[in-house]
Amino acid sequence: MLLVVFVMSGCSKRPLSPRKQYGIQDQYPETWIESNQRIERFVSIYRKNTHVRICLQRAEQKGYLHYIHRVFYKYRLPPELAHLPILESCFDTRANSGSALGMWQFTKATATDYGLRVGWFSDDRLNWRKATHSAARYLNELGRRFNYDWRLALAGYNGGPNYLDKIMKNQRSHNFWKLKLRKETKEYVPKFLAMLKVGRERYPDLFFQGAPRYWVASR
């Protein structure tokens, strides 16, 4: 009898993690809390300045994160990605880098590819709600393209997916940390992961503001 009980209890199913329960597409969920020398270099920088706090305060005051979380949830994107504008624009809806525009810093080509109208008198990249839906579609496509390894997908967001594909093919590696990339793309992922870490540690009330249930449950 004891043996039967042991076998039956051993066959019981483990409860699904919040990410699996909600169908979040994420091959390496440990990405969001990993640490290495390249990440910690930027953690030390963002702990000393106010960039993350200013961006999160702007997002809370304007209600940006709540909306982004809801849109990204529909695409089953990792909730961490909702904070990408911290790095891209500091949640500035009119941010202009010269080659890219808006909260999500779309170039003209990417914007039109993902349904935004770009013209002389009207530019949807400045409409943060429309741009958020386009960003969700673009990130979703990058996720599929790079097998939901979000380190690679984020590098593709910054440097372009074709550029990243070429680099991986030439260097015969799918490990982001081993790829030799141009400086901006090389630093893009560790910068974002560092911002997430500082946000979680120093500004948890701002960081989780408006987050859906699955995000809170997976903290």
Beta strands, then each sheet from edge to edge (+ up, - down):
end
